[in-house]
Amino acid sequence: MARINIHLPLTKPTILILSLITFFGCEQQSPITILNMEDFMDSNVKDLTPIVTEVLEKAKDQNVERIVFPKGVYHFYPTYARDFYCTISNNDNGKRRVAFPLLDFSGIEIDGGDSEFIFHGRIVPFLIKNSTQVSLKNFSIDWKVPFALEGEVVARNEEKNSFDISISTPYKVADGHLYHCIEYENSEYEKEFGHKFRRAQSVCNLIGQNIIWDPKTMAPIFNSEAMSGLLYKLLSVEEIKPGVIRIFSPYPELPPISSIFYSKGEYLANRLCPGIRVTESKDLQLQNIDLYHAGAMGLIAERSENITLDNFNVKLKPEGGRFVSSTADATHFVHCKGEIVIRNSTFENMMDDAVNVHGIYMRVKKVLDEHRIAFETNHPHQNDLLFGKKGETVRIVGKHTLQPKTEKLSLKNVNRLNERVVILTFEEHIKETIEIGDGIENLTWTPSVLLENNSIKNNRARGFLLSTPKKIVVRNNHLATQKAGIRITSDLKLWNESGAVTDVLIENNTFEDCVFGGGGKQSVILIDPEIHSSSDCKTFEKGIVIRNNTFKTFDNAIISASFVDGLEIAGNTIIETDTYPKIAKQQQHFKIEGSKNVTIQDNQYRPLNGYQTKPTITEKNSINTTSSSNH
């Protein structure tokens, strides 16, 4: 039937006519604003994935504002899930099946009603793409079978430098190597032929990157890098009997009896399924969510604007019997803008950092002419990253100094050749000397950050990694991390993370026994842009204030800062503990290098002997550094 539009002036007779038409002939339908999942399922439903997909399509077609779950336990399998090719920064690219595909939505809330969402096998719970005003709330995320291997150390052999583990997760041994196995559909065909391609499908992954967990503290074991690590070679093993595996260790120390060997698999094949993936979206609220496990990052957000997490927790499930929550970062933000707010949240037992905010440098591959360059990604986890679009602003920096080589440049055209090489055309003439390997950073996509009232503990690696030129506020958090509680850095080396800071306030936080993992340069607060030399005192970071924090620590390294212009360390209290033996025995409390305009005042140190003394300070190649009233 053809639709006829009648345009009448809204006079009193017109209003009367419209009223009569409505009363006598036209049945008006009120828009549906809420869909209750209870209306779409029955008690016999075992896999909610196809039902959720159908409900989401209905919600989009009818502009539904809320989808509500009755409280319950719901299972999601990948068998009938929609799939998408996902290029996910800092994760593994590839086809991913998705339980909640939220694509092209505007104004939708999903309320889980305090339900448990349990996922099975290779599936991404949530994909939010090209959407605005999306709210997720009141549910938990977990997997029936984790994306990792766990085993208790039950024997050691010093002569052979080997140890035995009793494994509590699915595994297999083949060709002298150990594999952890995730859940998969065990059809008749799979039973007969599946072994031929399970590794290629990442169903069974080689054991590689690993760490030792302490069952007493539920944290990585002290000085864990002496007995485990993110190695890039295979471990040799021998199956002693079903469930007991002997591992021939390449590390100098063996883990103690009753400690927990944990491995998330082979490098570049162990970041398969993040809990929530967000891309090219805006105005997102995630509230009252417990993420107990993910086979990659808990949340990864790219090229998105205004994201708020409130009581968003990546943590162990109570009495769940596991030692690790997410197998990578709890939350990660790449090339975002607007405001990132994280408050009242708990991040614990991850295999990587709690919060990481940064841009990404692309590397100059070739200068084509006065307006064009080709760039190349280097790290495989950055292949096919959407770096920029027409009209956005970028800048080129030196590969050794990270200092700007150009003024701001406007992108006229972006031409993708393949997953690694892209040609950029600039509006402006490139007059400066550009070298192969120089970095290109996107200045359009940089967010402000507010982190307050959060708790971070028992994870491998760091607490907050922050690289953005917009305002950063970190206040009233509790951090007890294996490495630095806060790290501010940029690099043109392994990860190519960009974003020199200009306005940072770190205040009223408590740092408790951080940097207990050992290995490499460490400090509770570590400011270390990876620049080759500090001799000419060209600074990189700016405007950092660290005040009124409490550092409860067994070790000496409190704050290490390099290449900063404008650093204030004031009113902080250092309280010595005896939780662990000292690792950085020779390091001073505050280490300043290649910086200028530094003020260190009104800080106090309380050693175990009870005598209050001044914090120790060392300074190298720095200008205008003052210290006063420390006691």
C-alpha positions as CSV (number, residue, x, y, z in Angstrom):
1,M,0.0,0.0,0.0
2,A,1.4,3.4,-1.0
3,R,1.9,5.9,1.8
4,I,0.2,9.3,1.4
5,N,1.6,12.3,3.3
6,I,-1.1,15.0,3.9
7,H,0.2,18.4,5.1
8,L,-2.5,20.5,6.7
9,P,-2.1,23.8,8.5
10,L,-2.6,23.3,12.3
11,T,-5.8,25.4,12.6
12,K,-8.5,24.5,15.1
13,P,-10.6,22.7,12.4
14,T,-7.5,20.8,11.3
15,I,-6.8,19.7,14.8
16,L,-10.5,18.5,15.2
17,I,-10.3,16.6,11.9
18,L,-7.1,14.8,13.0
19,S,-8.7,14.0,16.3
20,L,-11.7,12.5,14.7
21,I,-9.6,10.4,12.2
22,T,-7.6,9.1,15.1
23,F,-10.7,8.3,17.2
24,F,-12.8,6.6,14.5
25,G,-10.4,5.0,12.0
26,C,-6.7,5.0,12.8
27,E,-5.4,2.7,15.4
28,Q,-2.2,4.2,16.9
29,Q,0.5,1.9,18.1
30,S,2.7,3.0,21.0
31,P,6.4,2.5,20.3
32,I,7.9,-0.5,22.1
33,T,10.6,0.8,24.4
34,I,11.5,-2.3,26.5
35,L,12.0,-5.9,25.4
36,N,12.1,-8.5,28.2
37,M,14.2,-11.5,27.3
38,E,11.7,-13.7,29.3
39,D,9.3,-13.3,26.4
40,F,11.7,-14.9,23.9
41,M,12.9,-18.0,25.7
42,D,11.8,-20.9,27.8
43,S,13.3,-23.1,30.5
44,N,14.7,-25.5,27.9
45,V,17.0,-23.0,26.2
46,K,20.6,-24.2,26.4
47,D,22.2,-21.7,24.0
48,L,21.0,-18.1,24.2
49,T,23.2,-16.9,21.3
50,P,20.7,-17.2,18.4
51,I,17.9,-15.7,20.5
52,V,20.0,-12.7,21.5
53,T,20.9,-12.1,17.9
54,E,17.2,-12.1,16.9
55,V,16.2,-9.8,19.8
56,L,18.9,-7.3,18.9
57,E,17.7,-7.1,15.3
58,K,14.1,-6.6,16.5
59,A,15.4,-3.9,18.9
60,K,17.2,-2.1,16.2
61,D,14.2,-2.2,13.8
62,Q,11.8,-0.9,16.4
63,N,14.1,1.6,18.1
64,V,13.9,-0.2,21.4
65,E,15.6,1.6,24.3
66,R,16.1,-1.3,26.8
67,I,16.6,-5.0,26.7
68,V,16.1,-6.6,30.2
69,F,17.1,-10.1,31.4
70,P,15.4,-11.8,34.3
71,K,18.0,-12.8,36.8
72,G,19.5,-16.2,35.9
73,V,22.4,-18.1,34.5
74,Y,22.7,-18.0,30.7
75,H,25.0,-19.9,28.3
76,F,26.3,-18.7,25.0
77,Y,27.9,-21.0,22.4
78,P,29.6,-20.0,19.1
79,T,27.7,-22.5,16.9
80,Y,24.9,-20.2,15.8
81,A,26.7,-16.8,16.4
82,R,27.2,-14.3,13.7
83,D,30.9,-13.8,12.7
84,F,32.9,-10.7,11.8
85,Y,36.4,-10.2,10.6
86,C,38.0,-8.2,13.5
87,T,41.2,-6.2,13.3
88,I,41.7,-5.6,17.0
89,S,44.6,-3.4,18.2
90,N,46.9,-5.2,20.6
91,N,45.0,-8.4,20.1
92,D,45.0,-11.2,17.5
93,N,43.2,-10.3,14.2
94,G,40.8,-12.7,12.5
95,K,37.2,-14.0,12.2
96,R,35.4,-13.8,15.5
97,R,31.9,-15.1,16.4
98,V,30.0,-12.7,18.6
99,A,27.2,-13.3,21.1
100,F,26.0,-9.7,21.4
101,P,26.6,-7.9,18.0
102,L,25.8,-4.3,18.7
103,L,26.3,-2.7,15.3
104,D,24.9,0.7,14.3
105,F,22.8,1.1,17.4
106,S,21.7,4.5,18.8
107,G,20.4,4.7,22.4
108,I,20.2,1.1,23.7
109,E,20.6,-0.3,27.2
110,I,21.2,-3.9,28.0
111,D,20.3,-4.7,31.7
112,G,21.4,-8.2,32.7
113,G,19.4,-8.1,35.9
114,D,22.4,-9.4,37.9
115,S,22.6,-12.5,35.7
116,E,25.6,-14.7,34.9
117,F,26.6,-14.9,31.3
118,I,28.7,-18.0,30.7
119,F,30.5,-18.4,27.3
120,H,31.8,-21.5,25.6
121,G,34.8,-21.8,23.3
122,R,36.0,-19.1,20.8
123,I,33.4,-16.4,21.1
124,V,33.5,-12.7,21.8
125,P,30.7,-11.7,24.3
126,F,30.1,-8.1,23.1
127,L,31.0,-6.2,19.9
128,I,30.0,-2.5,19.9
129,K,30.7,-0.9,16.6
130,N,29.4,2.3,14.9
131,S,27.1,2.9,17.8
132,T,26.2,5.8,20.2
133,Q,24.7,6.0,23.6
134,V,25.1,2.3,24.5
135,S,24.7,1.2,28.2
136,L,25.6,-2.2,29.5
137,K,24.9,-3.0,33.1
138,N,24.2,-5.6,35.9
139,F,25.7,-8.9,34.7
140,S,28.9,-11.0,34.9
141,I,31.0,-12.5,32.1
142,D,32.8,-15.8,32.4
143,W,33.9,-18.8,30.4
144,K,33.2,-22.4,31.2
145,V,36.7,-23.5,30.2
146,P,39.5,-20.9,30.5
147,F,41.9,-19.8,27.7
148,A,44.9,-21.1,29.6
149,L,46.6,-23.9,31.4
150,E,46.9,-24.2,35.2
151,G,48.9,-26.7,37.1
152,E,50.2,-27.2,40.7
153,V,53.9,-27.8,41.1
154,V,54.2,-31.2,42.8
155,A,57.9,-32.1,42.3
156,R,61.3,-30.6,41.4
157,N,64.6,-31.9,40.0
158,E,67.5,-29.6,40.5
159,E,69.9,-31.7,38.5
160,K,67.7,-31.7,35.4
161,N,66.3,-28.3,36.1
162,S,62.8,-29.7,35.7
163,F,59.6,-29.6,37.7
164,D,56.3,-31.6,37.6
165,I,52.9,-30.1,37.5
166,S,49.4,-31.6,38.2
167,I,47.2,-30.0,35.6
168,S,43.6,-28.9,36.4
169,T,42.6,-27.7,32.9
170,P,42.2,-29.4,29.5
171,Y,45.5,-30.2,27.8
172,K,47.3,-32.5,25.4
173,V,50.9,-33.6,24.8
174,A,52.2,-34.1,21.3
175,D,55.8,-34.2,19.9
176,G,57.3,-33.5,23.2
177,H,55.3,-30.2,23.6
178,L,52.4,-29.3,25.9
179,Y,49.2,-27.7,24.6
180,H,46.3,-26.1,26.5
181,C,42.8,-26.8,24.9
182,I,39.7,-24.6,25.0
183,E,36.2,-25.9,24.7
184,Y,35.0,-26.8,21.2
185,E,32.0,-28.5,19.5
186,N,32.7,-32.2,19.8
187,S,30.7,-33.5,16.8
188,E,31.2,-37.0,15.3
189,Y,33.3,-35.4,12.6
190,E,35.4,-33.6,15.2
191,K,35.9,-36.8,17.2
192,E,37.3,-38.5,14.1
193,F,39.2,-35.8,12.3
194,G,39.4,-32.8,14.5
195,H,42.9,-33.5,15.8
196,K,44.2,-32.7,12.3
197,F,43.3,-29.0,12.5
198,R,42.7,-28.0,16.1
199,R,46.0,-26.2,16.5
200,A,45.5,-24.3,13.2
201,Q,42.0,-23.3,14.6
202,S,43.6,-22.2,17.9
203,V,41.6,-24.8,19.8
204,C,44.8,-26.3,21.2
205,N,47.6,-23.8,21.7
206,L,51.2,-24.5,22.5
207,I,52.3,-23.6,26.0
208,G,54.5,-20.5,25.8
209,Q,54.1,-17.3,27.8
210,N,53.9,-18.3,31.5
211,I,54.2,-17.1,35.0
212,I,54.3,-18.7,38.5
213,W,51.5,-17.9,40.9
214,D,51.7,-17.9,44.7
215,P,48.6,-19.7,46.2
216,K,49.2,-18.0,49.6
217,T,49.0,-14.4,48.3
218,M,46.9,-15.2,45.1
219,A,49.4,-13.0,43.3
220,P,52.4,-13.7,41.0
221,I,55.2,-15.1,43.1
222,F,57.9,-12.8,44.4
223,N,60.7,-12.3,41.8
224,S,58.8,-14.4,39.3
225,E,61.0,-13.4,36.4
226,A,63.7,-15.6,37.8
227,M,61.5,-18.7,37.2
228,S,59.1,-17.8,34.5
229,G,58.5,-15.3,31.8
230,L,57.1,-14.2,28.4
231,L,59.4,-16.4,26.5
232,Y,59.3,-16.8,22.8
233,K,60.5,-20.4,22.5
234,L,58.8,-23.7,23.2
235,L,59.0,-25.6,26.5
236,S,60.1,-29.2,26.4
237,V,57.9,-31.6,28.4
238,E,57.2,-35.2,29.2
239,E,54.0,-36.7,30.3
240,I,54.7,-38.7,33.5
241,K,51.1,-40.0,33.8
242,P,47.7,-38.7,32.8
243,G,47.4,-35.2,34.4
244,V,51.0,-34.9,35.5
245,I,53.5,-33.2,33.2
246,R,57.3,-32.7,33.6
247,I,58.6,-29.4,32.3
248,F,62.2,-28.9,31.5
249,S,62.8,-25.3,32.6
250,P,64.9,-22.7,30.6
251,Y,64.9,-20.4,33.7
252,P,67.6,-20.1,36.3
253,E,65.3,-20.9,39.3
254,L,62.7,-23.6,39.8
255,P,59.3,-22.8,41.2
256,P,58.6,-24.0,44.7
257,I,56.4,-26.9,45.5
258,S,52.6,-26.0,45.7
259,S,53.1,-22.9,43.5
260,I,50.9,-22.7,40.4
261,F,52.3,-22.8,36.9
262,Y,50.1,-20.8,34.5
263,S,50.4,-20.3,30.8
264,K,48.2,-18.5,28.3
265,G,49.8,-20.1,25.3
266,E,52.1,-19.2,22.4
267,Y,53.1,-15.6,21.7
268,L,50.9,-14.0,19.0
269,A,48.3,-16.8,19.4
270,N,46.9,-16.1,22.9
271,R,44.8,-13.0,22.5
272,L,41.8,-14.5,20.8
273,C,38.6,-13.4,22.6
274,P,38.4,-10.1,24.5
275,G,35.3,-9.7,26.8
276,I,34.1,-6.5,25.2
277,R,35.3,-5.0,22.0
278,V,34.4,-1.3,21.2
279,T,35.3,0.4,18.0
280,E,34.2,3.7,16.3
281,S,31.5,4.3,18.9
282,K,30.5,7.2,21.2
283,D,29.0,7.9,24.6
284,L,29.2,4.5,26.3
285,Q,28.3,3.5,29.9
286,L,29.4,0.2,31.4
287,Q,28.2,-0.2,35.0
288,N,28.0,-3.0,37.6
289,I,29.8,-5.6,35.5
290,D,32.0,-8.4,36.8
291,L,34.3,-9.9,34.2
292,Y,35.7,-13.1,35.7
293,H,37.6,-14.3,32.6
294,A,38.5,-13.4,29.0
295,G,40.8,-15.0,26.5
296,A,42.5,-11.6,25.8
297,M,41.7,-8.2,27.2
298,G,38.7,-7.6,29.4
299,L,37.7,-4.4,27.4
300,I,39.5,-3.1,24.3
301,A,38.2,0.2,22.8
302,E,39.5,1.9,19.6
303,R,38.6,5.1,17.9
304,S,35.8,5.7,20.3
305,E,34.7,8.8,22.3
306,N,33.4,9.3,25.8
307,I,33.6,6.0,27.7
308,T,32.6,5.6,31.4
309,L,33.2,2.5,33.5
310,D,31.6,2.5,36.9
311,N,31.9,-0.5,39.1
312,F,33.4,-2.4,36.1
313,N,35.4,-5.2,37.7
314,V,37.9,-7.6,36.2
315,K,38.5,-10.1,39.0
316,L,38.3,-13.7,40.1
317,K,35.0,-15.3,40.6
318,P,34.4,-16.0,44.3
319,E,35.2,-19.6,45.0
320,G,35.9,-20.1,41.3
321,G,39.2,-22.0,41.9
322,R,41.2,-20.0,39.3
323,F,44.2,-17.7,39.7
324,V,43.8,-15.5,36.6
325,S,41.0,-13.3,35.4
326,S,41.7,-11.8,31.9
327,T,44.7,-13.2,30.1
328,A,45.8,-9.7,29.0
329,D,45.0,-6.2,30.1
330,A,41.8,-5.5,32.1
331,T,41.1,-2.4,30.0
332,H,42.8,-0.9,27.0
333,F,42.1,2.3,25.0
334,V,43.7,3.0,21.6
335,H,43.2,6.2,19.6
336,C,40.2,7.3,21.7
337,K,39.1,10.9,22.4
338,G,36.6,12.8,24.6
339,E,36.8,11.6,28.2
340,I,37.7,8.2,29.6
341,V,36.3,7.8,33.1
342,I,37.0,4.8,35.3
343,R,35.8,4.9,38.9
344,N,34.8,2.5,41.7
345,S,36.3,-0.5,39.9
346,T,38.4,-3.5,40.8
347,F,41.1,-5.0,38.6
348,E,42.8,-8.0,39.9
349,N,44.7,-11.2,38.8
350,M,45.1,-10.1,35.1
351,M,48.0,-11.3,33.1
352,D,48.8,-7.7,32.1
353,D,48.0,-4.1,33.0
354,A,44.8,-2.7,34.6
355,V,44.4,0.4,32.3
356,N,46.4,1.3,29.2
357,V,45.6,4.5,27.3
358,H,47.7,5.5,24.3
359,G,47.9,6.2,20.6
360,I,50.1,4.4,18.2
361,Y,53.1,5.6,16.1
362,M,53.1,4.3,12.5
363,R,56.6,4.1,11.0
364,V,57.7,5.9,7.8
365,K,58.4,3.3,5.2
366,K,59.1,5.6,2.2
367,V,58.8,9.3,1.3
368,L,57.0,9.2,-2.0
369,D,57.0,13.0,-2.9
370,E,56.5,16.4,-1.2
371,H,53.0,15.5,0.0
372,R,53.0,11.8,0.3
373,I,54.6,9.1,2.5
374,A,54.0,5.4,2.9
375,F,53.8,4.1,6.5
376,E,54.1,0.5,7.7
377,T,53.0,-1.2,10.9
378,N,55.6,-3.3,12.6
379,H,54.1,-5.2,15.5
380,P,51.6,-7.9,14.2
381,H,49.0,-6.7,16.8
382,Q,48.8,-3.4,14.9
383,N,48.2,-4.8,11.4
384,D,45.2,-3.2,9.7
385,L,44.8,-0.6,12.5
386,L,42.6,2.2,11.3
387,F,45.2,5.0,11.9
388,G,43.5,8.0,10.4
389,K,40.9,9.4,8.1
390,K,40.7,12.4,5.8
391,G,40.6,15.7,7.7
392,E,42.4,14.4,10.8
393,T,45.6,15.9,12.1
394,V,48.9,14.1,12.4
395,R,52.6,14.8,13.1
396,I,55.9,13.2,12.3
397,V,58.5,12.6,15.1
398,G,62.1,11.5,15.1
399,K,62.7,7.8,15.6
400,H,65.5,8.4,18.1
401,T,64.3,11.5,20.0
402,L,60.5,11.3,19.6
403,Q,60.7,15.1,19.1
404,P,58.4,16.7,16.4
405,K,60.0,16.9,12.9
406,T,56.9,18.6,11.4
407,E,54.2,21.0,12.3
408,K,50.7,19.7,12.4
409,L,49.7,18.0,9.1
410,S,46.2,17.6,7.7
411,L,45.3,14.3,6.1
412,K,44.0,14.8,2.5
413,N,43.8,11.2,1.6
414,V,44.4,7.8,3.2
415,N,45.0,4.9,0.8
416,R,45.3,1.4,2.3
417,L,47.4,-0.9,0.2
418,N,47.4,-4.0,2.5
419,E,47.3,-4.8,6.2
420,R,50.7,-3.3,6.8
421,V,51.3,-0.5,4.3
422,V,49.2,2.7,3.9
423,I,49.9,5.8,1.8
424,L,49.1,9.1,3.5
425,T,48.6,12.3,1.4
426,F,49.0,15.6,3.3
427,E,47.5,19.0,2.5
428,E,50.8,20.6,3.5
429,H,54.2,20.4,1.8
430,I,56.6,18.2,3.7
431,K,59.7,20.5,3.9
432,E,61.4,18.8,6.8
433,T,63.9,16.0,6.6
434,I,62.0,12.7,7.1
435,E,63.8,9.5,7.7
436,I,62.8,5.9,7.2
437,G,61.6,4.7,10.6
438,D,60.4,8.0,11.9
439,G,57.0,7.9,13.7
440,I,53.7,9.4,12.7
441,E,51.2,10.1,15.4
442,N,47.5,11.0,15.2
443,L,46.7,14.2,17.2
444,T,43.0,14.1,16.6
445,W,42.3,11.0,18.7
446,T,43.6,11.8,22.2
447,P,41.4,11.6,25.3
448,S,41.4,13.1,28.8
449,V,41.5,10.5,31.6
450,L,39.9,10.4,35.1
451,L,40.8,7.4,37.3
452,E,39.4,7.5,40.8
453,N,38.5,5.2,43.7
454,N,39.8,2.0,41.9
455,S,41.6,-1.0,43.3
456,I,44.4,-2.8,41.4
457,K,46.1,-5.9,42.9
458,N,47.6,-9.3,42.3
459,N,48.2,-8.9,38.6
460,R,51.2,-9.4,36.4
461,A,52.7,-6.2,35.1
462,R,51.5,-2.7,35.9
463,G,48.5,-0.7,37.1
464,F,48.0,2.4,34.9
465,L,49.8,3.1,31.6
466,L,49.0,6.6,30.5
467,S,50.1,8.3,27.3
468,T,47.9,11.2,26.1
469,P,48.4,15.0,25.9
470,K,45.0,15.8,27.4
471,K,44.4,16.2,31.1
472,I,45.0,13.1,33.3
473,V,43.8,12.8,36.9
474,V,44.6,9.8,39.0
475,R,43.3,10.1,42.6
476,N,42.2,7.9,45.5
477,N,43.2,4.6,44.0
478,H,44.8,1.6,45.7
479,L,47.6,-0.1,43.7
480,A,49.5,-3.3,44.6
481,T,51.0,-4.4,41.3
482,Q,53.8,-6.7,40.3
483,K,55.6,-3.9,38.3
484,A,55.1,-0.2,38.3
485,G,51.8,1.1,39.8
486,I,51.8,3.9,37.2
487,R,53.9,4.1,34.1
488,I,54.1,7.1,31.7
489,T,56.0,6.3,28.5
490,S,56.1,6.4,24.7
491,D,58.3,4.4,22.3
492,L,59.3,3.7,18.8
493,K,60.5,0.2,19.6
494,L,58.3,-2.8,20.4
495,W,54.8,-1.5,20.9
496,N,55.1,2.0,19.3
497,E,52.8,3.7,21.8
498,S,52.4,7.4,21.5
499,G,51.1,10.3,23.5
500,A,53.4,12.7,25.4
501,V,51.7,13.9,28.5
502,T,51.2,17.6,29.3
503,D,48.9,17.8,32.3
504,V,49.0,15.0,34.9
505,L,47.8,15.0,38.5
506,I,48.5,12.0,40.7
507,E,47.2,12.6,44.2
508,N,45.9,10.8,47.3
509,N,46.7,7.3,46.1
510,T,48.1,4.4,48.1
511,F,50.8,2.2,46.5
512,E,51.4,-1.0,48.4
513,D,54.4,-3.3,47.8
514,C,54.5,-2.7,44.1
515,V,57.4,-3.9,41.8
516,F,57.8,-7.3,43.5
517,G,58.2,-9.1,40.2
518,G,61.9,-8.3,39.6
519,G,63.6,-8.0,36.2
520,G,64.7,-4.8,34.4
521,K,64.2,-1.2,35.4
522,Q,61.4,-0.8,37.9
523,S,59.9,1.9,40.1
524,V,56.5,2.4,41.7
525,I,55.9,5.4,39.5
526,L,58.0,5.1,36.3
527,I,58.2,7.9,33.8
528,D,60.5,6.6,31.0
529,P,59.8,7.7,27.4
530,E,62.2,5.5,25.4
531,I,64.6,8.2,24.1
532,H,68.2,7.4,23.2
533,S,70.2,10.0,25.2
534,S,69.6,12.6,27.9
535,S,72.8,14.6,27.3
536,D,71.2,17.5,25.5
537,C,68.2,17.6,27.9
538,K,65.5,17.7,25.3
539,T,62.4,16.8,27.3
540,F,59.4,14.8,26.2
541,E,56.8,14.7,29.0
542,K,55.4,17.9,30.7
543,G,53.4,19.1,33.6
544,I,53.4,16.1,36.1
545,V,52.3,16.6,39.7
546,I,52.7,13.8,42.2
547,R,51.4,14.9,45.6
548,N,50.0,13.6,48.9
549,N,50.4,9.9,48.0
550,T,51.3,7.1,50.4
551,F,53.9,4.6,49.3
552,K,54.1,1.4,51.5
553,T,57.0,-0.4,50.1
554,F,59.7,-3.0,50.8
555,D,62.0,-1.6,48.1
556,N,63.8,1.6,47.4
557,A,62.6,2.6,43.9
558,I,59.7,5.0,44.4
559,I,59.7,7.5,41.5
560,S,62.0,7.3,38.5
561,A,61.5,10.2,36.0
562,S,63.2,10.9,32.7
563,F,62.8,13.7,30.1
564,V,60.2,15.7,32.0
565,D,59.8,19.4,31.9
566,G,57.9,20.5,35.0
567,L,57.8,17.8,37.6
568,E,56.5,18.3,41.2
569,I,56.9,15.6,43.9
570,A,55.4,17.0,47.0
571,G,53.8,15.9,50.3
572,N,54.2,12.2,49.7
573,T,54.9,9.7,52.5
574,I,57.1,6.6,52.1
575,I,56.6,3.9,54.7
576,E,59.0,1.0,54.6
577,T,57.7,-2.6,54.9
578,D,59.3,-5.9,55.2
579,T,56.9,-7.8,53.0
580,Y,59.7,-9.0,50.6
581,P,63.5,-8.7,50.4
582,K,64.8,-5.6,48.6
583,I,65.5,-6.0,44.9
584,A,66.7,-2.5,44.0
585,K,69.0,-2.1,47.0
586,Q,71.3,0.5,45.4
587,Q,68.6,2.7,43.9
588,Q,67.6,6.0,45.5
589,H,63.9,6.8,46.3
590,F,63.6,9.5,43.7
591,K,65.7,9.2,40.5
592,I,65.6,12.1,38.1
593,E,67.3,12.1,34.6
594,G,67.3,14.4,31.6
595,S,64.7,16.6,33.1
596,K,64.2,20.3,34.1
597,N,62.1,22.4,36.4
598,V,61.8,19.8,39.0
599,T,60.6,20.5,42.6
600,I,60.9,17.9,45.3
601,Q,59.5,19.1,48.7
602,D,57.7,18.1,51.9
603,N,58.1,14.4,51.4
604,Q,58.9,12.1,54.3
605,Y,60.4,8.6,54.7
606,R,59.5,6.3,57.6
607,P,61.9,3.3,57.7
608,L,61.3,0.2,59.7
609,N,63.6,1.3,62.5
610,G,61.1,4.1,63.3
611,Y,63.5,7.0,62.7
612,Q,62.1,9.5,60.3
613,T,64.6,10.5,57.6
614,K,64.8,12.2,54.3
615,P,64.0,10.4,51.1
616,T,67.1,9.8,49.0
617,I,67.4,11.6,45.6
618,T,69.7,11.1,42.6
619,E,69.9,13.5,39.7
620,K,71.6,13.2,36.3
621,N,71.8,15.6,33.3
622,S,68.9,17.7,34.7
623,I,68.4,21.5,34.9
624,N,66.8,23.6,37.7
625,T,66.1,20.8,40.2
626,T,65.3,21.9,43.7
627,S,64.7,19.9,46.9
628,S,63.5,21.4,50.2
629,S,61.7,20.5,53.4
630,N,62.0,16.7,52.9
631,H,62.2,14.9,56.2
